[in-house]
Amino acid sequence: MRLRFKKGKQKEFLKLEKEKLSLTWPKFAKYLGIKHGKLRTFIDEQVSIDSFTFNKLRLKSKYKKFIIEELSDNWGRSKGGKNSFGSTKTINIPEKNEELAELWGIVLGDGCVYRLKKYKIGVYCVKIAGHSINDKEYLLNFVKPLCDKLFGIRSRINYSKNKNCIYVILDSRKIVDFFEDNEFKAGNKIVNQSTIPNWIKKDNKSLAFCLRGLFDTDGSFYQLTNQNSYQINFKNNNLTLLNDLREGLIQLGILPSKIIRGNSLVITKKSEIEKFYKLIGFSNPKHLNKIKKLF
């Protein structure tokens, strides 16, 4: 039997229980006799907690009043056809437009598409990473709202404990399916040579937005040392993507350098930087605030 709580109460319940026990999340999962990944789905309220786990908790009496529905164990299967929260979660299927193209560029740059069957329910998500200080404003105020708007679900934010990294995460099997159905295979982007899909390449407006997402994540803008000149740089170890990005710039009328050292290209001429600024631009404040001063 699975227990559906009033929105927000399952997460609140588990966090309070964990704090009362003074345990880390992994140790709390061990205490409950479940995998840490399964616990995460309970915490994020992607899966309703089962009655067996619920009855192990000390605060169960206090939180019984927040249970709004009891579901049979095969509810997810009968509802969505697959035993996975990602299969039953309702999402919007976005139109192929400029906003989706920009997100595509963001994921090609600093994102990844996961399809992992490590746990019984599986782990399916699209994750976008950035620096916890330099990219925080961009990820919280632009990328997260863009994800939520396009797919109609609430993405989550996660901070790395061991490094200066922040993530925007979309947990949904259907979103992973959507990316794979549109030329973005789950897994290692370099091994897969993931690149700009044809539906973006054939439309210049979408192409410009996709390139913006790529430069926002894997690009940089800076003044050359001891010179009164500037440069836009893009660096990525995926040679197929790098070639397609270069061809995309040329398609839009912007002349970049040849590929340098097998993993980067630059735009140096001021007139070409100005074209880039007008046709593509940046959404990431760490780049946008710099280039604005030049024009």
C-alpha positions, 0 to 999 in steps of 0.5 A: 500500500502506498500513502499519498500525502498532502503536497509538501508533507511527505518531504517535511515528514522525512526531513524532520524524522532524519533530523530527529535521528541525527543521521545523514541521508545515506544513513537514514536510508540504511536505517529504513532498509531502502536504497538511497536513490529510493529515499530521494524519490520519496523526499522529492515526492516523486513516489508516494511512500509505502506503508511498510516504510512509513510504519518504521518512522517515529513521527507516523502518528503525528503525520497520519492526518496528512494522508489524503489517499491510500493507493495499491502497490501496482497503482503506478503500473496500472496508471501509466503502464510502467513501474516507474515514477518517470512513466506516470508523471504528467509533463508538457510536450513542448513545441520545437521553438526558440526556447526549446532550442536554447535549452537544447544548447544548454544541455549539450553544453553543461547538461546530461541525459541520464537513463540508469536502471540502478534501482528497481524504479530506475533513475531518469533525469536531465541534469544541468550543472554550473558553478555554484557562485558564478552560474548561480543567478543564471541557473536559478533565475533563467535555466530553472524557470525555462525548464519548468515552463517548457515541461510543465513540472517543477525541476529541483536544485541540488548543490554538490557537497564536495565541489562548487557545483549547482545542478538543475534537475528534471526528474522524468522518464518521459522527458528523457524519452523526449530528448532521445526521440529528438536526436539526443541519446542518453549517456556520455555526450562525447562517446555518443557525439551528441550534437545540434539536431536537424530540427534546429539546424534548418531554422536560423532563429532556433539555431541562434538560440541553441548557440546562445545556450551553448556559449552560455555554458561552455563559452567565455568572453574576456579582454585579451591581456594587455590589449584593447581587444576582446575575444569570445571563446568556446571550448568542448571536447566533442569534435562533432559538436564543435564542428557543427557549432562552427558551421552554425556560426558561419550559417548565421553570418559570423566568422569564427576561427578554425578549430584550435587544439582540437577542442576550441574556437574563438571569435576575435574581430570586433565586427564579428563579436558585434554580430554575435552580440546582436544575433545570438547574445548571452542569457548568462549574466556572467557573460552578458554583463561583460559584453554589454560594456563593449557595446 
